[in-house]
Amino acid sequence: MKEQIFITGYGQTSFGEKWNQGLRDLMDEAITSAIENAGCTALDIDTVVVSNMLGEVTNNQAHLGAMAASLLPHHPPSLRAEAACASGAVALHTACALLESGKAETVLVVGVEKMTDTPAGKIASALMGAADAEKDAPSGLTFPGIFGLIAARYMHEYDLSRDRLNTVSAVHHKNAVSNPFAQFRNEIPAEKISQSPKVAEPLCMLDCSPISDGAAAVILSTKLESPISIAASQIASDTVSITDRATLTSFAATKDAMEAALTEASLEREDIDHLELHDCFSIAAIISLEDMGFAEPGKGITLYEKESALSINASGGLKACGHPVAATGIKQIIDVSKQLSNSGKTYGLTQNFGGAAATCGIHILKHTPVS
């Protein structure tokens, strides 16, 4: 980083079905919590960046940057970032760029999504906005269908059994039991995963992250110090359509963003102790571990089957925490910040992608204990 960027405050709503809260209410709750947690006041915030994907479709509401700014007493300048499910990471990257350039000194980043009170068919159609409308959508694909194809190909190439795939969701649900913000705080035995209804062969309902409402906010600053800082912020892109990919079992954008982030932070993979990755579907978690270099191709599942020094989705991940899409990347930052503070370890990493990893954001966080 060109400037040292501190995470001076953070807050979030719980994720789930928020029938009595709209976009404004969810943002207000997360922002208020972040300011209360921060070493600053609302008036210290000089810029607001909002991440949101679906506001126009699910809530008939655009212009969310100004709406978020209006929740602060001085209405600071604002903008909105959108990159499908990677909107949170792109909003954070945008905030880091503003801070590094000197255009801002303290930036509020808030991600919000309101999804549960929209009919399932409309949500599925809206989420396909993250795919290619000309090359993918006309075939009738949805994102469970896309990742079903990816899972089927991966299982064929690497001889991954359905029973072994069950481990991913089972572990993430177990991790979420102690997370008060998670949508689902119950353990699910591994064998129950593949017994849940089929969604898109070979994926079952319990392989898929849920539809969720929620908001998350962080306050980043170059002048207000804290023990947690951002050591790297990188984004990378790939083709939107899976038909243009050389392979379905590896995501180039994740590889590119990871290498750039490690270079920026001058780190090796082995330096990372806490990881929050984008498990929108169970197969995505396995592929992401391999693309980030924590496992060899075909071996990602072993990190769920044996004792590992790397903490993976200790929050419960998207699968158990819920996935209000544009809030997820920011929620991950909050989770890793808490994990570093609690463990005393030095480095943690978040991976947040949109579409079939057509956009991927990697952020590396550093914990420097107060002396």
N, C-alpha and C positions, 0 to 999 in steps of 0.2 A: 504494500500500500504506500502511496506517496505521502499520505498523512495518517497519523494514528487515529483510528475511529473507534470510539468507545460506545458500548451499549449501556447507556446510562439509565434506562428504564424499560420495563416491558409489562404487558398485561393482556389478558384474553378473556373471552367468555368461555363457558363450557361449550362443547360442540354437541349438537343433537337436533331435536325437533323444537324449534323456538316459535311456537304458534302465535305468541302474543308480542313478538318483537319484529320490527322491520329493519331494513338496512341501517337507517339512522340510529335506531335504538341499539343495535348490535355494535356499531362503530363507537357510539357514545360510551357504552359500557367498557369496551376494550381500551379506548383512549383514556378514560378516567382512571382505570386501573393502572395503566402505564405511567401516567403522571404521578399518581400517588406512590408508585414504586420508585420513581426517578429521583435523582438528585437535582431537580430543577422545578420550575413552575411552568404552567402553560405558556406564559409570556416569553419564555426562553426559546420556544419553538419558532423558527423563522421560515420553515418550508414544510409542506405536507405532501406525501406521496401515497396515493391510494391504489391498492391492487384489487381488481374485480374483473370477472369474466362475463357474468351472466345477467347483470343488472337490468339491461334493456329487455331481455326475454322473460326473466322470471318476476321482475318487479316493476317493469315499465319505467325504469329509472336509469338515466345516464347522468353525466356531470357530477360524479361522486367526489371528485377532488374538492370542488367548491362546497359540497355538502359537508364533507369532513372538516374543512377549514372553518365552516360556520359554527362548528361545535366548540371552537376555541374563542376566547373573548376578543382577540385582535384580528381574526380572519386572515391568517398568513397566506402567501401565495401557495398554490396547490396544483397538482397534476395527477393524472390517472395512468397506470401501467397495466397493459393486458398482454398476456402470453399464455392463454389457456390455463392449465393447472400449474404452470410455472410463473404465473403472474406475481406471486409473492416474491420469488427469487429475483425476478426482473425489477420489481419495485425496490427491493433492497439494493440491487446493483446500481439502479438509477440514483438512489439516495447517496450511495458511496461516491459516485461520480460527482455529484453536486458538492459533497463535502471535500473531496480531493481537489476540486477546481477552485474552492474558495467562494463559490456562489452561495453557500450556506454554511452555517456553523453548527446548527442543531436541527435535525430533521425528524419529523414524526412519520413513520411508515405504518400504515394500517391496511390490513387485508380483510375483506368481508364478502360473504356470500349468503344468500337466502334462497334455499332450494326446496325445502321439504313440502311446502304448500303449493307446489306446481305439479300438475299431472305427470306421471312417470314417463309417458310417451313424449311429452313436450321437453322434459329434462333430457331424455336420451337424445332427442333431435338437437337440442341446444348444445350439448356436450360434443356432438359430432362437428361442431364448428371448429374444434381443435384438429380435425382431420382434413383431408383434401375433398372439397365439395364436388370436384369434377372427376377425380380418379378413384376415391374410396366410397363416398356416400351412395352413388348410384347403384352399387351392388347390393345395397341393403345392410351394409355393415354398421354396427354400433361399436363402441369401445370395448365392451365385453367380447364382441365378435373378433375385433382386431387382436386383442390379447389372447383370445382363444386360439387363433391361428398361430400366434407367436409361441404359446405354450405347447401346442401340438408339435410344431417344428422342433422346439428345444427338446421335448421328451423323445422325439425320434432320433435327433442327432446325438444326444448324450445319454440315452437309455435311462432317463429319470422316470421313476415309477410314480403313479398317482399317490400311493401311500406316503412316499417320501415328501412329495410336494405339500402334503397336509401339514407338515411340521412348521412351515412358515407362519400360517395364520394362527396355529395353536400357540406358538411362542409369543406372537404379538398380543394375542388376547390375554395370555398370562401376565405379560408385562403391564398391561393397562389396568389391572385390578387395583393398583395403588395410585392411579392417576385420577385425581378428582375432576379433571376437565374432560375426561374421555367419554365418548358417547356410549361405549359398551365396556363395562367393568366386570366382566364375567369370564372365567376360564372356559374354554371349549376343548374337550378331548380331541386329539388329532384325528381319530377315526371318524368323528362326527363331521369333519370338514367335507370329506368326499361323499358323505351321506346326505348333505344338504342338496336342495334342488339344483339340477343342472341349469346353467345360464348360457354358456357357449362352450361346447365340448372342447377340451376336457375340464373347463373351469366350472366350479359350482358357486352357489351364492356366497358361501363363506370364504371363497378365494377373493372376493371383490370388496373394495372399500364402499361404504354406504353413501347415500345421499344425506347431506347434513347442512345445518345452518350454523353460523358462528363468525366470530371476528377475532383478530389478534393484532397487537400493536407493539412496536418497539420504537424507542427514541435513541437515535444515533447522534453522536456529537464529537467534534474535534476539540472542544474546549472544556466540556464537563467530563472529568475523568471517572473511570470505574474500573474494577478488577477484570472485567470482560471486554475484550476488544475484537475487532475483525481483522484477521491476519491476511485474508484473501477473499476476493469477490470476483467470480468469473462466470460468464455465460457463454454457451456455444449453441450452434444450430445445425440441423440436419434437414433432409427433405421432409416435407409434411406427409406425403403419401408413402405408405409402406411398399408400394409397387415400384418405387424408385430406389429401394435399398438393395445393396449387395447381399445382405443377410438379414434374417429376422431375429437372430439369436444374440445380437450384440448391437448396442446403440452408440454410434460414433460421437454424438454430441456429449454423452456422459464421459467418454474417454477423453475428448478434447478439453472439456471444462475441468476435469480432474487434473490432467497434466498441467494446465495453465495455473490452476489454483496452487498446486504443490510448488511450482516454480515461483509463483508470486510470494508465497510464504516461506520459501527456502526450507521445505520440509520433505521428509520421506513418509510413505504410507504408514510405516511402523510407528511414527510419532503420534498418530491419531488414536485416541482412547474411546471417544464417544462418537457414534454415527447415527444420525436420523436420516433414513433414506425413503425414497418415494415408492411405497408399496401399494400403489393403486390396485394392483392385482398381485397375487402371491408370486407369480412367475417373474414379475418386474423386480422384486426384491433380489431374487437369485441372479438375474442378469446384471443388475446394477452392481452387486458385490464383485462380480467378475470384471465388469467394465471399469470399475474404479481400481482394480488391481489387488483387491483383498483376497481373491481366490482365482485359480486357474479356470479357463473355460470348462464348463461341465461340472465344476467342483463347488459352486457357490452354496449348494444345499448343505455341504459339510459344516459350514459355520453355524448352522442351526442344529446340527446333530451332535456336536461335541463341544466341550468347554473351550471358550475362546476369550482371549484377552480383550478383544474388541467388543464394546457394548453396542448392540444393534437394536435400534428402535425400542429403547427402554421405556419410552412413553406409551408404547402400544402402536405407534405408527398410524398411517392413514386407515388401516384395516380396523383397528379397535377405537382409536381416538375419534374417527370420523374425518370426512374430507370435504369441508366447505371450500371449494377448489382454490380460490384466490387467497384464502387465509392460511392455507397449509404451509407454504414456504416460510411465512413469518412465525407461525406456531413452532416450526422446527427450530428456529433460532432461539426461541424462548426455552424450549426443552433442553437444548444443548447447553445454554447458559446455566440453567439450573443444575444440570448434571455435572458440569465442570465445577460449579461452586460447591456442590455437595461432596464430590469425590476428591477435590484438590488436584486433579489432573490438569495438564497444561493445554491440550489441544482437542477440539471436537470439530465435527464436520457435518454439514447438511447438504443433501442432494434433493433437488426439487425439479421435476420435469413436466413438460406439457405435451399433450398429444402422445404419440408413441416415441417419446423423447425427441421430438423435433426441436424443442428448446430445452436446454438443461442449465440449471444454475447450481454452482458449487460455492459454498461459503465455509471458510475455516475460521473458527473462533479460538481465541487465545485467552487463557486464564492466568493472570498475574496476581498472586495473593498480596494483600495489603501487608506491608512490613510493619 
